[in-house]
Amino acid sequence: MNCDTLETINRKIAHATERSGRTRDSVRLVAVSKRQSMEKIMQAASCGQLLFGENYLQEAQGKITGCKKRLCWHFIGHLQSNKAGLAVKLFDVIETVDRIKIARLLDKYAQQSGKHMEILLQVNIGREKQKHGVLPEDTEALLRAVLQETGCKVRGLMTMPPWSARPEDSRPFFRELRRLSEQLADKGLFANQDKIELSMGMSADYTIAIEEGATLVRVGTALFGRRE
């Protein structure tokens, strides 16, 4: 990890936003730091990267509680119900809410700590049995339930398309998530209708995701190199 690598990724993000007629500040880079050392995280922070994503709560706990610099942390892994309290304590945003039970628990612990929990709903856009996420046709019902039953702030949607060796194959799935978000936005269901987050795109396909409307791209290997 070095500043040149981060600069290269940011340059690619800028070019992708320009191609799609958007401003550079419409997209944020989530540096996926799972199984990366704290040294690499601090190197990235020293280069100006302040938003990080972690997949595993136990690993993230040591990093976040031991970090002396104020960073922003997103949880991007599958969240078990018995870890909801810890997730609220550690993270600024939970990107992977896919059932009302988790939303209720996050709200419960957030209220206890005087915190307003910001979340994204994870959508299983490829309808893969091995992946977590609410199905596209069930997303509206989940979103309405979260709004009616909790105080969680739903900022948008998140997805992981089916893996492919061809990054271009991800484009239809990114487009489908954007269209779904637009349908839900037309019904006024997000916490902020003027700023709806779409977390999609990783190291191999983040520029394509940006062209299709991503506002958060989750990049790990391309930034940090191979995981330790």
N, C-alpha and C positions, 0 to 999 in steps of 0.2 A: 504493500500500500504506500503510495506517495501522492503528492499534490498533483503531479502531472496526470496520473490516472484519473483522479477525480475531475480535473479540468477537462480531460477528454470526454468523459461521460457527460459532464454538464454542457459541453459544446454540442454533443450529439442530441441532447435534450433540446437545446436551443434551436438547432436546425430542424428537428421534428416539429416543434411548436410553430416555427415559421412556415413550414410546408403546409401545416393545417390551419394557418391563418389565426394563430393564437399568440398570446404574449408569453414570454419566458416565465414570468411569475405565476402562470396558470398551472404549472406542474412542479411538484416537489419530489425530490429524490429521497427515498427511504433506503438507507444503507443497511442491508441485511447482515447483521453481525453475529448470527448464530455460529457457534463453534469457532469464533475468531477471538483472538486474545484481546485483553483490555489495552495492551500496548497499541495494537492496530486501530482500535476504536479511538484512542486518544490521538493517534497520528491523523486520522481522518478529521477529528474535531479541530485539530490545530490548523488544518487546511480549510476550515470553514463549514464542514459537514456537521450539522447539529441534530439531525433527525435519524434515528436508528430503529430497526425492527428486529425483534427477537421472537424465536419460535418456542423455546422451552423455558418454563417459568423458573425452575430451580437454577438453571444456568444464568438466566437473566437477573435473578435476585442478587447474586453475588456481584455482578457487574454494576447494576444500578445503585445498589446501596453503597458500594465501594467507590463510586464515581464522584469525584470532587467538583467536576464541571457540570453546570446545569445543561442537560441535554433533553431532547424530547424523545420519548420512547413509545413505539407502537407494538402491540402484541399481534403477531401475524400467524400464530400456530393454533392448533385445535385446543380449545379451552374446556377442561373438565369442570364439572359443577363444584367439586370440592376444592378447587383452586381459585374460585371466583373472588374471594376476599383478598387473596394475595395479589391477584391481577389488578384489582382496583387500587391497591396500595402502591403498586410499582409503576403502572402504565398510564400514559396520558390518553391514549386511544386504544380500544380493542377493535381490531378489524374483522374478527371472525365469529361474530354472533350469528348463529344459525337456528336457534330455537328460543321460544319464549321463556323456558325455564332458566336459561343462562341470563337473559336480559333481566328477569326478576331478581335473580341473585346479585347481579352487578349493581342493580338499583338499590337493593337492600344494603349492601356494604358501602355503597357510595353515600347514601343518606347518613349512615352511621359516622362517616368521616367528614361529612359536610362538603362532599364533592359532587359535581355534576359530571357524570360519566359520559364521555363521547364515544360512540360506537359506529361501526359499519356493519351492514348485514352481508354475510358471505353467501354468495349465490353459486350453486353447482351448475354452471352454465353449460357444461358438457354432459350433464346427466350421468356422470360416472359413479358406479356403485361403490368404488373404493375411496371416493373423496367425500369430505364433509361439505355441508352447504345446503341451503334451502333451494328447492327447485324453482325455476323462474316463475311458473304459474302460481306458486304458493308464497311468493315474496310479498305481495301486497297484503295478504292476510297476516303474515308475520309482522310486517311494518305497522299495520293498524293496531295489532295487539300490543306491540311495544309502546306505541303512543298512548294507548288507552290505559295500560296497566302499570307503566313505569315512568320514571322521570328521565330515562336515558335519552340523550340527544343523538338521534340517528342522522349522521352527517352524509351518508351515501352508501355505496355498494362496493364489494370487493369480490374478485374471482381469480381462479387459476384455470385456464383452459386446458384441454387435453394435451399431453405432451406430444410434440412432433419434432422431427429433425429439421423440418422446414419452418422457420419462424413465421413465414407468411400464412401458414395454416391457422395461426391463432387469430387472424384478423376477423373472420366472421363471428367468433365468440366475443371478442372485444366489442364489435359493433352491436351485437345482440344485447350485451350488458348496458351499453350506452342508451340504446332504444328503450330498454326496460326502465332505466333511471328517468328518462324523459317522460314516459307514461306515468310513472309514480309522481314525478314532479308536477305534472299537469293537474294532479289531484291534491296537491299541496301537502304531501305526506312527509317531507323531510324537515329537519329542524331549521335549515336555512335554505330557502328556495333559490337564493342568489348565488350560493356556493355549495354545489353538490359534489361530493368527492367520489371519484371512481378510481379505486386502487386495482390496477391491473397492469401486467407487463413485468417481466423479470429480465435477467441479464441478456437472454438471447433475443427477446422480442419487444423490449421496452419502447423502442422508437415506433414500432407499428402500433403499440398500445396508445402512444401519445397521439398519433395520427387519427386514432379512432375515439379519442376523447379522454384518455387517462389524465387524472390530476395528481395521482400518486403512483410512482413506479418503484418496485421493490428490487433493488439490484445488490447482489452479494458477490458472487464469484468474479464478475467483471471488475469490481472495485477492489476487493480484498485478495483475490487469488483463491487458490484451493483452500478448503476448510481444514483446520488443524484436527 
